[in-house]
Amino acid sequence: MIDLTREFFIQERIPEDLNVDSMLEELGWEMMQLMRGIEVEALDLDTEGGWVKVRVSGADEGAAENLIYRTYGKLKRAEEAKVGESLKGFITDLGEVGYGIYFKAFLGEKDCLYPLYEMRKQLVDNMKLSTRAIANIYGFMNDVSMEINVTKIDEKGIYVSLSPRQVRMIRDMIKMGREILLVVRATPKQVKRALNRTGHYRDVSMVRKSFLSHMLICKRKTQAKGLIPRLGPYLPGAKFSTISQDKFRKLTEVNFLNHSTQ
């Protein structure tokens, strides 16, 4: 008898200290909506090491797997990493080391390093700022999801940088005078519900970076910092950070916003 079941991991993380079951339920409903018209008998979600594992059964299990991969990203093992590829990374242990930021991007224990020298070159025009200072400017915090590129692989590990597209998106918003509120550890439904309850839904554009990581692009005259006390009570498990022109002005003395992101 032919086995019509596929089991695989996707590029989505759910921290183990959250209500994992309820979040997997919401993610599962989202996937079922995505797979309307596809013959699927069962969809089961679980986590392993924080990563979401999908088990799908039915006559169209192959089509379902491909659709889920296209939507959420295929999680690879570290040994499958290739220089130049772009993928979804999640910041972990921010501030634990001074020589860069670690991202989780592959199945297993091995993390990827975004070295401080690469951060300085790419983000602050080679200014001698610390990891923590640069992280503050760009709103980095644990569990934030960013698009990253693999830049080098050697016996010591995997090295990455932010993708040029990711950096350009942030800089373009700042140059336009638009502040950004980053929200992590909250589902899309939870964030939308909070925005509706506070009356701020029309004040921001929501950019989803992953299931539990979002950028709220503020309209002009809306301050990202001011949204935190309003949204916070409706998002009790969430964490917030901001990106604004004020941060760039305070911590830098040169205008590098127009420089290349390569």
N, C-alpha and C positions, 0 to 999 in steps of 0.2 A: 504494500500500500504506500502511495506517495505521501510524504510528509509535507503538509501545506502550512508549515509554521516557520517563521523567521524570528531570530533573536539577535538584537544588535544594540549598540550604544549611540546616542546622539550628543551633539555639542550643547548640552543643557545641564546645569548644575543646580541642585537643591541642597543647601547646607543642612546638616543633620540635626541642628538644634532648632529648626523650624518645624511647623506642622506638616511633615512630609506627605502624609496620606491625603490631606485635603488639597495640597498643591498638585499632587499627582492626579487627583480626581479632576481638577480643573484643566490640567494639561491634557488629560485623556479625552475630556469632552471637546476640547479644542481640536484635537487630532481627528476625532470622529466627524466633526463638522467638515474638516478638510477632506476627508475621504468619502464624502457623499458620492454615491454612484459607483463606488468600488465594492466588490463583494468581499467583505471582511466578516468573519464569524466571531472573532474575539480579539480584544486589544488589552494587554496587561502592561502596566508600568511599574517599575521598581527602581531603586537606586543602589549603586555599588560604589563606595568611595566618594559619594556625592554626585556621581554622574548618573544620568537617567538611562535606564535600560528598558528597551521596548521589546515586547513579544507580541507578534501579530500572526493570526491564523485565518485561513480562508482561501478561496480559489484565486483571489487576486493579491495574495500576500507579497508577491514580487513587486507589483505596481504600487502597493501600499508602502513598502519599504523605500522605494525610489522617491515617492512623493514626500515622505517624512524626512528623508535625507535632504531633499532640495529645500525644504522649509526650515529645518532645524540644524542641519549640518551633520556630517558623518564624523563620529569621533574615532580617531586613529590611535594606534599604539605608538609609543615614542620611537620605536625602531622603524616605523613607516614614515617618519618625518622627512620632508624634502626641502632643501634650501629654495627660497623664493615663493613657496606656497603661502596663501593667505588663509587664516582660520580664525575662529572665535576663541579668545582667551579670557580668563577670569583672574583678576588680581588676587593674590593670596599673600599673607604675611607682610603686608605693606609696612615699611618702617623697621622691620626686624633686622635688616642689613643696610649698611650705608652705601654699598657699591652697586645698587640697582633695585629693580622691582621684579618679583617673581610672579609668573603667570602659570595657571593650570590650563593646559590645552590638549593634553594627551592622556589616554587611559593608563593608569598605573601611578606609581609614586613620584616619578621624575617630573619636576617642574621646569619651566623655561625661564631664562634670565634675560631681562631687559636691562643691559648694563648702564651704569651711570654715564659713562663716556658717550654712549649712543643716545641716551636721553638728552644730554647737553647739546649734542650736535643737532639732533632732530627737532628739539622742542624749544630751546632757549639760545640759539645762535652761539653755542659753545661757551656761554657764560659759566663761571665757576660756582654754580649754585648746587646745593646739596640735593640728595634724593628727596628728602622731605619737602624742601622748598618748591621743587618742580612739581611734586605730587600735589601740593596745595594749589598751585597755579592752575593745574589742569583737572582738579577735582578728583584725583585718584583716591580710591578707598577700597578696602577689601570687598570682594564679590562683584565689583564693577566689571562689566563685560566690554571688551574693546576688540576691534578687528586688528589682528597682528600679522606680521610677516616673519617667517623663519629666515634669519640672516646668516647663521653659521651653525654647523654641527661638528663637534669634535669629541675626543674621548672624555672631556670634562662635562659635556652636556649640550643642550640646545639653547641657542641665543636668538632673541627676537627683537623686533622694534614695532612701533605702531605702524599700521599701513599708512602710506601717504594720503590715501582717501580719508582715513579717520582723522588725521591731523588737520587736513584741509577743511573738513566739515566744521571742526571746532573753531578754527581760526576765522573762517568765513562768517560764522555766527557772531563772534566777538567783534570783528571789524564792522559788522552791520549794527552794532549796538544792542545785540540780543543776548541776554543772560541765559545760562543753562542751569537747571536744577537736575542733578543726578539722583535717582531713587533706586535703591537695591533692596532685595529681600521682600519684594511685594509683587504680586501677580498683576497682569494687565487689567484684569477685572477689578482688583482691589484699588489700583491707581485711578482708574476711570471713575469708580464709585466715589472715591475721596474727592476728586475734582468736581464731580457733580454736587456733592453734599456741601462743599465750601463755596460753590458758585464760581470756580476758577476754570471751568472746562474750556471757555472761550479765550482765556488769557494765555494759553500755552498750546504748542503743537507737540504731541507725544511721539517720540522716536524710540521704537523698541530695539534694544541691543541684544536682549535675550529674554527668556520667559520671566526672569526675576531681576532684570536690569534695564532701566529706562532713562532716556534723556527727555526732559521737559524743556522745550525751547520757548522761552518767554517772549511774549510780544513786547514791543517797545513800551517803556514806562512801567513794565511789570518787573519787580525785583525778585530774583530767585530766592534770596535770603528771606524775604518777607513771606514766602509761601510755606516755609518749613513749619512755623508754629500753627499755621492754619491746617495743613495737611496731616501733620504729625499725629494728632489724636485719632484720626481715622485710619492710620497706618502704624499700629503699635509695634510691629516687628521690623519696620523698615528703618533704613539709615539713609542719610542725605549728605550731599556735598554740592558746592556751587562752582561755577566758572563765570567770571565777569571781567569787564575791562578794568575795574578797580584792582583786581588781583594782579593783572599784567602790569599795570602802572606802578603799583607799590613795590613789586619784587624785581622789576627790571628797569634798567636805565636806558635801554636802546629799543628802538622799534623793530622787532624781528617778525612782526605779523605778516609782512609782505614777502618774507624770504621763502625760498623754495622749501617744500616738504620732503624733497628727495633725500 
